[in-house]
Amino acid sequence: MLTGSFGTDILINTFGNKENMGNEEINNGSRFINIIFNLLIGFSAAYLSWKCGEKANNEIVYRVLNALFAYIFGLLYLILYIIKIGCCHV
């Protein structure tokens, strides 16, 4: 009776580990895509912010700060850029 219980525990744990391994691979793949997407959004927003700062002849300190905040809040910056609020549209 103890052997049967022990064997069942091993079977359940092994099955659970195999299932978790598959989910980890899926999570790692989607995590990688999410990181790439966030970097793309952030760098695009920072680039547009930098170009708008150049066009407005802002000092370098302001361009760096604006680009930093545009990178951090990239999606919001791009949405506002698309609907034409607060940018020069390079």
N, C-alpha and C positions, 0 to 999 in steps of 0.2 A: 504494500500500500504506500509506503514512503517512496519507494522507487518510482511508482507510477506518478505520484504527485510531483516528484522532482523532475521526471522526464517531461511532464506536461509544462512545467515552468520553463524548462529549457526551450521547448518547442515554441511557446508563446513569445519568449524573449528573442529567439532567433527570428521569428516571423516579424516581430515588431522592429527589430534592427534593420532587416531588409527593407521594410516599408519606409522607415525613416531615412535610409540611405537614398532611396529614390527621391523622396521629398527634398532632401538636402541638395541633390543635384539640380532639381528644378528651381529651388530657392536661390542657389548660387548663380544659375543662368539668368534668372530674372533680376537678381541683385546686380549683376554685371551690366545688363541692359539699362537698368535704372541709373547706375552710376554714369554710364556713357551719355544717356539722355540728359541728366542733370548738368554734366560738364558742358555739353553742347549748348544747352539753354544759357548757362552762366557765362560762357565765353562769348556767345553771340550778343548777349545783353551788354557785357563789358565793352566789347568792340564798338557797338553802336553808341554807347555812352561816350566812349573815348573820341569817336569821330564827331559827335555833336559838340563835345567840348573844344575840339580843334576848330571847328567851324565858327564857334562863338568866341574864339580867341581867349578861352579861359586859361588861367595859370595852371602849371603842371600839378600843383598840389590839389587843386579842385578837380582836375581831370582824374587823378588817381583816386581820390575819395569817391567821386561819382561812379567811376568804373568799379570800385570795390563794392559799393552799395548795389549797383546794378547787377553784379555777379551774385551777391547774396540773395537778392530779391529778383532773380532773373525772369521768372515767369510773369510776375507782376509787371516788371519793366517792359517786357515784350508786348504784353496785352495793352498797356497804356501807349506804347509806341505805335501799335497797330491802329488804335482808335484815335491817334493823333493828339495826345495830351502831353504837353511839356517836353517836346523834343523837336529838333530841327529837321528831321527826316533827310538823312544823308543820301 
